[in-house]
Amino acid sequence: KISSITIEKEKQGQELISLRKSQEEASSELDTISQERERLQKEVSLLRRDLQLATQSHTEILEQLEQKKQQIRTAQSELGETSRKNAQLTSQLAQLKNSHENLANLKYKG
Protein backbone atom coordinates (compact mmCIF):
# COMPACT_ATOMS: atom_id res chain seq x y z
CA LYS A 1 0.00 0.00 0.00
CA ILE A 2 2.81 2.37 0.80
CA SER A 3 4.31 1.88 -2.63
CA SER A 4 0.98 2.63 -4.34
CA ILE A 5 0.66 5.79 -2.25
CA THR A 6 4.23 6.73 -3.19
CA ILE A 7 3.49 6.03 -6.85
CA GLU A 8 0.31 8.13 -6.63
CA LYS A 9 2.22 10.99 -4.98
CA GLU A 10 4.89 10.82 -7.69
CA LYS A 11 2.15 10.90 -10.35
CA GLN A 12 0.58 13.92 -8.71
CA GLY A 13 4.02 15.55 -8.44
CA GLN A 14 4.62 14.95 -12.16
CA GLU A 15 1.16 16.34 -12.99
CA LEU A 16 1.87 19.37 -10.81
CA ILE A 17 5.20 19.93 -12.59
CA SER A 18 3.45 19.51 -15.95
CA LEU A 19 0.71 21.96 -14.93
CA ARG A 20 3.31 24.50 -13.77
CA LYS A 21 5.14 24.20 -17.10
CA SER A 22 1.86 24.66 -18.96
CA GLN A 23 1.07 27.67 -16.78
CA GLU A 24 4.52 29.16 -17.47
CA GLU A 25 4.10 28.58 -21.20
CA ALA A 26 0.63 30.12 -21.13
CA SER A 27 1.93 33.07 -19.13
CA SER A 28 4.80 33.54 -21.58
CA GLU A 29 2.39 33.33 -24.52
CA LEU A 30 0.12 35.86 -22.82
CA ASP A 31 3.08 38.23 -22.38
CA THR A 32 3.94 37.83 -26.07
CA ILE A 33 0.32 38.53 -27.04
CA SER A 34 0.23 41.58 -24.75
CA GLN A 35 3.44 42.93 -26.31
CA GLU A 36 2.04 42.35 -29.81
CA ARG A 37 -1.19 44.09 -28.79
CA GLU A 38 0.77 47.12 -27.52
CA ARG A 39 2.81 47.20 -30.73
CA LEU A 40 -0.35 47.06 -32.84
CA GLN A 41 -2.00 49.79 -30.75
CA LYS A 42 1.03 52.04 -31.32
CA GLU A 43 0.92 51.26 -35.04
CA VAL A 44 -2.81 52.04 -35.19
CA SER A 45 -2.17 55.28 -33.32
CA LEU A 46 0.54 56.28 -35.81
CA LEU A 47 -1.68 55.36 -38.75
CA ARG A 48 -4.54 57.41 -37.31
CA ARG A 49 -2.19 60.37 -36.90
CA ASP A 50 -0.95 59.95 -40.48
CA LEU A 51 -4.55 59.77 -41.70
CA GLN A 52 -5.44 62.90 -39.76
CA LEU A 53 -2.45 64.77 -41.20
CA ALA A 54 -3.28 63.56 -44.72
CA THR A 55 -6.92 64.59 -44.29
CA GLN A 56 -5.86 67.99 -42.94
CA SER A 57 -3.45 68.43 -45.85
CA HIS A 58 -6.15 67.37 -48.32
CA THR A 59 -8.59 69.86 -46.77
CA GLU A 60 -5.98 72.63 -46.98
CA ILE A 61 -5.31 71.80 -50.63
CA LEU A 62 -9.04 71.90 -51.39
CA GLU A 63 -9.33 75.27 -49.62
CA GLN A 64 -6.35 76.61 -51.61
CA LEU A 65 -7.89 75.28 -54.80
CA GLU A 66 -11.17 77.04 -54.00
CA GLN A 67 -9.23 80.28 -53.35
CA LYS A 68 -7.45 79.91 -56.70
CA LYS A 69 -10.79 79.33 -58.45
CA GLN A 70 -12.14 82.51 -56.87
CA GLN A 71 -9.02 84.42 -57.91
CA ILE A 72 -9.46 83.14 -61.48
CA ARG A 73 -13.13 84.20 -61.50
CA THR A 74 -12.16 87.64 -60.19
CA ALA A 75 -9.37 87.97 -62.77
CA GLN A 76 -11.73 86.88 -65.57
CA SER A 77 -14.29 89.44 -64.42
CA GLU A 78 -11.62 92.15 -64.30
CA LEU A 79 -10.40 91.09 -67.74
CA GLY A 80 -13.93 91.36 -69.11
CA GLU A 81 -14.31 94.84 -67.60
CA THR A 82 -10.93 95.86 -69.01
CA SER A 83 -11.92 94.55 -72.45
CA ARG A 84 -15.16 96.56 -72.35
CA LYS A 85 -13.28 99.71 -71.35
CA ASN A 86 -10.72 99.07 -74.07
CA ALA A 87 -13.48 98.70 -76.68
CA GLN A 88 -15.12 101.90 -75.41
CA LEU A 89 -11.83 103.83 -75.53
CA THR A 90 -11.04 102.43 -78.99
CA SER A 91 -14.44 103.63 -80.16
CA GLN A 92 -13.89 107.09 -78.61
CA LEU A 93 -10.45 107.27 -80.17
CA ALA A 94 -11.91 106.43 -83.60
CA GLN A 95 -14.53 109.16 -83.12
CA LEU A 96 -11.83 111.66 -82.13
CA LYS A 97 -9.72 110.73 -85.15
CA ASN A 98 -12.79 111.11 -87.37
CA SER A 99 -13.58 114.51 -85.83
CA HIS A 100 -9.96 115.57 -86.21
CA GLU A 101 -9.98 114.53 -89.89
CA ASN A 102 -13.25 116.39 -90.43
CA LEU A 103 -11.76 119.54 -88.85
CA ALA A 104 -8.61 119.16 -90.94
CA ASN A 105 -10.71 118.78 -94.09
CA LEU A 106 -12.77 121.87 -93.23
CA LYS A 107 -9.62 123.92 -92.62
CA TYR A 108 -8.14 122.63 -95.87
CA LYS A 109 -11.29 123.46 -97.79
CA GLY A 110 -11.63 126.76 -96.10
C-alpha positions as CSV (number, residue, x, y, z in Angstrom):
1,K,0.0,0.0,0.0
2,I,2.8,2.4,0.8
3,S,4.3,1.9,-2.6
4,S,1.0,2.6,-4.3
5,I,0.7,5.8,-2.3
6,T,4.2,6.7,-3.2
7,I,3.5,6.0,-6.9
8,E,0.3,8.1,-6.6
9,K,2.2,11.0,-5.0
10,E,4.9,10.8,-7.7
11,K,2.2,10.9,-10.3
12,Q,0.6,13.9,-8.7
13,G,4.0,15.6,-8.4
14,Q,4.6,14.9,-12.2
15,E,1.2,16.3,-13.0
16,L,1.9,19.4,-10.8
17,I,5.2,19.9,-12.6
18,S,3.5,19.5,-15.9
19,L,0.7,22.0,-14.9
20,R,3.3,24.5,-13.8
21,K,5.1,24.2,-17.1
22,S,1.9,24.7,-19.0
23,Q,1.1,27.7,-16.8
24,E,4.5,29.2,-17.5
25,E,4.1,28.6,-21.2
26,A,0.6,30.1,-21.1
27,S,1.9,33.1,-19.1
28,S,4.8,33.5,-21.6
29,E,2.4,33.3,-24.5
30,L,0.1,35.9,-22.8
31,D,3.1,38.2,-22.4
32,T,3.9,37.8,-26.1
33,I,0.3,38.5,-27.0
34,S,0.2,41.6,-24.8
35,Q,3.4,42.9,-26.3
36,E,2.0,42.3,-29.8
37,R,-1.2,44.1,-28.8
38,E,0.8,47.1,-27.5
39,R,2.8,47.2,-30.7
40,L,-0.3,47.1,-32.8
41,Q,-2.0,49.8,-30.7
42,K,1.0,52.0,-31.3
43,E,0.9,51.3,-35.0
44,V,-2.8,52.0,-35.2
45,S,-2.2,55.3,-33.3
46,L,0.5,56.3,-35.8
47,L,-1.7,55.4,-38.8
48,R,-4.5,57.4,-37.3
49,R,-2.2,60.4,-36.9
50,D,-1.0,59.9,-40.5
51,L,-4.6,59.8,-41.7
52,Q,-5.4,62.9,-39.8
53,L,-2.4,64.8,-41.2
54,A,-3.3,63.6,-44.7
55,T,-6.9,64.6,-44.3
56,Q,-5.9,68.0,-42.9
57,S,-3.5,68.4,-45.9
58,H,-6.2,67.4,-48.3
59,T,-8.6,69.9,-46.8
60,E,-6.0,72.6,-47.0
61,I,-5.3,71.8,-50.6
62,L,-9.0,71.9,-51.4
63,E,-9.3,75.3,-49.6
64,Q,-6.4,76.6,-51.6
65,L,-7.9,75.3,-54.8
66,E,-11.2,77.0,-54.0
67,Q,-9.2,80.3,-53.4
68,K,-7.5,79.9,-56.7
69,K,-10.8,79.3,-58.5
70,Q,-12.1,82.5,-56.9
71,Q,-9.0,84.4,-57.9
72,I,-9.5,83.1,-61.5
73,R,-13.1,84.2,-61.5
74,T,-12.2,87.6,-60.2
75,A,-9.4,88.0,-62.8
76,Q,-11.7,86.9,-65.6
77,S,-14.3,89.4,-64.4
78,E,-11.6,92.2,-64.3
79,L,-10.4,91.1,-67.7
80,G,-13.9,91.4,-69.1
81,E,-14.3,94.8,-67.6
82,T,-10.9,95.9,-69.0
83,S,-11.9,94.5,-72.4
84,R,-15.2,96.6,-72.4
85,K,-13.3,99.7,-71.3
86,N,-10.7,99.1,-74.1
87,A,-13.5,98.7,-76.7
88,Q,-15.1,101.9,-75.4
89,L,-11.8,103.8,-75.5
90,T,-11.0,102.4,-79.0
91,S,-14.4,103.6,-80.2
92,Q,-13.9,107.1,-78.6
93,L,-10.4,107.3,-80.2
94,A,-11.9,106.4,-83.6
95,Q,-14.5,109.2,-83.1
96,L,-11.8,111.7,-82.1
97,K,-9.7,110.7,-85.2
98,N,-12.8,111.1,-87.4
99,S,-13.6,114.5,-85.8
100,H,-10.0,115.6,-86.2
101,E,-10.0,114.5,-89.9
102,N,-13.2,116.4,-90.4
103,L,-11.8,119.5,-88.9
104,A,-8.6,119.2,-90.9
105,N,-10.7,118.8,-94.1
106,L,-12.8,121.9,-93.2
107,K,-9.6,123.9,-92.6
108,Y,-8.1,122.6,-95.9
109,K,-11.3,123.5,-97.8
110,G,-11.6,126.8,-96.1
